[in-house]
Amino acid sequence: MIPPDLPPDSMKLSPKHRWLSWLPQLNRQVWILAAGRLLSAIGTGLTLFYAPLFFTGGLGLSKTAVGIALGTASIAGVFGRVLSGILTDSPAAGRRRTLLLSNFICAGGCFVLAAATNFPLLIAGNLLLGLGGGLYWPATEAIIADLTTGEHRHEGYALARLAENLGLQLGVVLGGVLISLTGAYRALFLIDAISFLVFCAVIYFGIAETYSPAAPETAEQKTNQTHSPLKGWAAALRDRALLIYVAANIMFTTYICQIQTTMPLYFSDFISIGQTGKRFSTEIISALFTWYMASSILFQLPVAKFLRRFSYPAALTGSALLWAVGFSLIALTGISPTAHLIPAILGLGVLAIATVSYTPFASSLVVQLAPESLRGIYLSINAQCWAIGYFIGPPLGGWALDQSPDVAHSFWLLLSLSAGVAVLILQYLNRLLGGRKGTATDAI
């Protein structure tokens, strides 16, 4: 149920809606946006793990070719994020049209993949999906920033991430069921395309344009507005606080990448059950990551609500400490002579809380750093950190796993220690923001 429309910071509910008090009290459009993304993410989850299986088994393409095709989506995503930053801050486009464009392009990419019979079509479909996905997050986060203020902003971002994670999880489950019953891989892409078009309808009918630029009063201001994209990027890249934050943010996104890409292989190749010498089975690994996703969904809103009493850098510092504890527990799965499964369960639970304490506060901090007219560009830079983290993460983790078992086990300890560097960066950022008006510290 979508709660009644409330002012962004209102915590007052009418008596008939008092039972909804545990939910974040957010503008109705934020809930509509999250509901639309939930439906769209279900469609994306349908193809998340099954697309490579179809492209290699169904189309007969090599794993290398499929890897290259999937990699092109990341490259297109970099350009999509840059374009999104420009469009969301543009009076001619704005947040809503950028979001509509994102979903139309993603739907087109899914239709291309559903019809793909060769490598060029596979490349084309992934390029479209990457471009559309790159356009999505800066526009979405700019809308949430426009509709929320103060301590409730990070709850808006937490809700968006919750919708994303829950939708993906449901989609993965439904995709497995559909494949087991029908084997119709192409139908998954068609359903995904339809889910993006449904999201377009939700945006068109349920979301109003939130961008409201101040009208230029002088000829000089009009000239500056004409050249605002380049000047906006230049201004953002000169923001010392933003660049310091980017260094810590790249570390966080690299950590998340390790969970998704390196850790499954580590459990499969280096961890055994007790002293039997038998490796973790696919079923055990699947159960562990289902636990991780379920924990992320369960703790997303409670953690966001608990941490709202802290400044954004302080909340992110807490997240860094949790990353350190979580990675230490993962290392213990290889170091412990017998109890491998228990530290794996505990470690993934802690890492889930570390993740959900990072994502909403990272976006909220960027919004607080950004001038209102440059929110899209600042959020685009924030999104680029994910691209960089996912560029660094797989080669780094792959190198560690290609070494001896001692190196593979020590890799998680090194990640744990590196979180101390992130803590130092965030503490320095917190001091830097201490006297800066409109920072996260002032907003909480």
N, C-alpha and C positions, 0 to 999 in steps of 0.2 A: 504493500500500500504506500502510495506517495503521500507524505504528510501535507497538511494545508500550507499554502503559500505564506511565508513569514518574512519579515525584514531580515537581512543577512545576519544580524547579530542578536536577534530576538531569542530569548530563552523562555518566553512565556507561552503557555499553551492554554487554550480554552478548556473548561472542565471535560467536555466530551472527547477531547483529544489528549487528556492527561496520561493515558496509558501509553502514548507514544514518546514519553519523556526520555526514554533511554536512547532514542534515535537522535542523531545530530540535527539541530534545528537550523535548517538551511533553506535557501530560496527554492521554490518549487521547481524552477528550471534546472537547478543542479540535480535534483532527483530525476527529472525527465531525461537529462543527459546521461545519467548513470544507468537508467533503465534501458535506454537505447543501446548503450555500449554493452550492457549485459547480453542482450539479444545478439548483437553483432559478434561479441567474443565467443558465444556458443558456436556460431558458424565458423569462426577462425579455429576454434578448438577441434572441430571435426576434421580439419586437414593438417593440424599441427604436426602430428607424428606419422601420419599415414601418407602424406604427399611423397616423401622420399621412397617409400615402399612401392608406390604406384609407378613412379618415374623409372625406377630401376627394374622392377618386375614386370609391370604392365607395358611400359614402352621399350624395355630392353636397353635402356641407356646405361652407361658405365657409372659407377659410383663417383668417379672423378668428374664426369660431365654434370651429374646432378649437383655435386658440391659446388662446381663453378656457377651453375645456374642459380642456386640458392644464394651464393655469395654476391651475385649481381644485385639482389634485392637490398643488401646492406649498402652497396655503393649508391644505388638510387635513393635510398633513405637519407643519406647525407645531404644530397641536393634537395630532397623534399623538405628536410628540416630548415635549411637555409631559406627556401622559397616560402615556407610557412611563416617564418619570422617576419619576412617582408610583407606578405599578404595580410596577415592578421593585424599589422599596424598600419595598413593602408585604408584610407577612407573609401577607395574604389572597391575593395574586396571585403575587408573586415573579418571577424572571427567566424560568423555563421556561414558565409559563402565559402570560406576556406575549408570549413568542416564538411560542407556539402560536396565540394570538389574532391576532398580526400576520399569520401565514401564512394562517389561515382567512379573514381579511378580504381579503387580497390575492387569494386564490383566488376569492372571491365577486366581487370587482371584475372579474377576468378573464372570469368567466362572464357578467357583465352586458355587458361590452364585446363578447363573442362574439355576443351576441344583440341588440346595439344596432342600432336602425333609425332613430333620431332623436336630436335634440340633447339632450333631457332624459336619455335613457338613457346617452348619452355622458358627460354631467356626472356622473351617478350612479356610473358605473364608475370614472371618474377620482377622484372623491371617496373611494371605497373604497380604491383603490390608494394614494392619497396618505396616507390614514389608516393603512393597514397598513404602508406603507413608513416612516412616521414612528415607528411603534411598534418597528420592527425593530432599528435600530442601537444605541440606548441599552441595550436588553435584551441583545443579542449582546455588546456590549463589556463589560457588567457581568459576564456569564458568564465571558468570557475573563479579566477582572480577578480574579475569584474563584478561577480555576483556575491562575493563574500568579503569580509574584512576581519582584521584582528585575529582573535584566537580561534575563530571558526573556519578560517581559510584552510588550515591543514586538515580539518575534518572533511571538507569538501573534496580535497585531493585523496584522502583516505577512502572516501566513498567511491570515487572513480576507480581507484586501484582495486577495491573490493569487487566492484562490478566486473572489472577485467579478469581478475583471478578466478572468481566464481564461474563466469561464463566460459573461460578456457577449460576449467576442470570439468564442467558439465559437458562441454563439447567433446573433449577427449573420450569421456565415458560413452556418450551417444555415438561417436564415430566408431568406436570399437564394436558396439552392438550392431550398428548398421553394416559394417564390413563383415562381421561374423555371420549375419543373416543373409546378406545379399551379394557381398563381394563387389558392389557397384562403387568403385572408387570415384568415377567421374561425377556421380551424383553428389558426392560430398562437396565438390567445388561449386556445383550449381546451387546447393543449399547455402553455401558460404556467400555466393554472389547475391542471392536473394536477401540474406541477412543484412548485407551492406545497404541494399536498396530500402529495406524496412527502416534501417537506421536513418537513411536520408529522409524518409517520410516523417519520422519522429522529430528530426531537426527542423524540417520545413514547417511543420504544424505546431511544434511545441517549444521551439527556441527562438527568441527574438534576438536581433543584433544587439550586442552589448558594447560595441566599440563606439565611443562618442568623443572624437577629437575636438580639441578647442579650436575655434575658428581663428585663422591668422588675421591680425589686425593691421599689419603693415605690409608693404611690398616686399621688404626684406624677409619677413616671416613667411610670406607666400613662396619666395624663392627657396628658402631653407626647407619648406615642406615638400617642394618638388624634388629635392635631392635627399630627402630624409632617409631612404634605405641605406645608402652608402654612409651617410653621416651617422645614422643610428648604429650601424655595425662598428664604425670607428669609435664612437663614444663608448659603446659596450666593451670593446676590447681595450679601452684605456682605463676601465674601472678596476682599480687595484683590488678592491674587496671581492669583486666577481671572479677575477683571475685566481685569487688565493682559494676561493671556494671551489673553483673548477678542479684544482689539483686534488683536493679531498674527494670531490665527487667522482672523478675518474677512478680513484681507488675503490670507492663503494661499488660502482658499476662493474669493475673487474672482479670484485668479490662475488657479486651475483652471478656473473658469467661462470665462475669456477663451480658454483653449485650445479648449474644447468649442463655444463659441458664436460668438466674434468672429474667431478665427484662420482658420477655413475660408472665411469671407466675405472676409477680407483677402487671402488667397492667390488667391481667385477673381477679385476685382475690382481688385486693385492690383499684382499681381506677374506679370511676364511672363518668358518663357524667353529668356535671353540678350538680344540686341538685336533679336530678331525682332518684338517687340511682341505676340506671341501669348501670351494669358493661360494660367495653369496650368489644365490640363484637369481634368475631374472624376476621371479615372483617376489623374492625378498627385497630386491632393489626397487621394484615397482611399488611395493608396500611402503618402503621408507620414504619415497618421494610423494606418494599419496598423503602420507602423514605430514610431510613438509607443506604441501599445498593446503591441506585441511587446517593446519595450524596458522598459516598465513591468513586464511579466510576468517578463522575463528577470532584471532587476536587483532585484526586490522583496526576496527573501530574502537574497541576498549583501549588499546595502546595509544591511539591518537587522542582519545579523550583524557587519558591519564597524563600524557606528556604536554598537554596544552598549557600547563602551569609554568613550563620552562621556556627560556628563550630558544629560538631555532638552533643556534650553534650548540647550546647545551644539550638539546634533544639529540642532535646528530652525534655529539660526543658520546652520549649514552649508547647510541647505535654502534659506534665504533668499538666500544668496550664489549658489547655483546658479540660482535664479529670475532673479537679476540678469543672470547670464551668458547664460542661455537667451533671455531677452527681448531682450538686446542683439543676439544672433545673428539673431533674427527681424527686428529692425529693419534689420539689414544686408541682408536679402533685398530690401528696398525701396530702400536707399541705394546698394548696390553696382550699378555700371553693367552688369555682365555676369553674374557668378556668383551667380545667385539661388537655384538649387536646393541648392547645397552648404551655405550657411548655414542654409537651411530644415531640411535633414536633421540637421545638427549641433545646431541650436537645439532641435528637437523631441526629440533624444536626450538633451540636457542637461535639458530640462524634464521628461522622463520620470523621470530620476534625482532631480530636485528633488521631484517628486510622491511617489515611493516613499520618500524620506527624510523626508517630512513626515507622511504619514498615520498610520503606527504610533506614532511618537514623540509626536504630538499627543494621541492617546488615552491613551498611557501617562502623559504628564505630568498630564493631568486626573485620572487615577486616583490618582496620588501626591498631588495637592492635596486630594482628597476624603476626608472621614471615611468609614470603611467603611460606616456606616449610610446615607450619602447618595450612594453611587456612582451610582445610577440618575439622580438629579437632576443631579449634576455632568456626567455623560455626556450627559444631555438638553440641557444648556446648550451643551456642545461640539457636539452635532448641530445646534443652532439656528444656529450660526455658518455652517453650510453653507446653510441657508435664507436667511440675510442676504446671504451672498456671492453666491448665485445670484439674489437680488433686485437687488443693486447692479450685478453684472457685465454682464448683457445691455444695459440702457439706457446704461451708460457706454461699452461697446464700440461699440454702435450709433451713439451720438452721434459718436464719433471717426471712424467710417467714413463718416458722412454729411458730413464736412468735406472739405477739400482733400486731395490726396495727401500733401502735406507734413505735415499734421496727423495723418493716418492712420499715416505712417511714424514720426512723433515719438511717437505714443501708446505704442509698445513701449519706447522709450527712457525715457519717463516712468514706466512700470511698473517698468523696471529700476532707476531711481533710487529709486522708492518702497520697493523691497526694503531699501534702507538704513535706512528708518524702522523696518521690521520688525526689523532687526538691533539697532537701538538699544533697541527695546521688549524684546526677548529678553535683551539684556545687562543691562538694568535688572531684569528678572524674575529672572535668574540671581543677581544680587547680593541681591535681596530674599529669595530662597530659601536663601541661604547658611547662615543660622543656624536654619533651620526644620526641625525634626525630621521625618523621614519624607518629605522632598522627593525629587525625582528625583536630585539630586546625591548624596544619602545612599544611595540605592538602588542606584546603579551601582557 
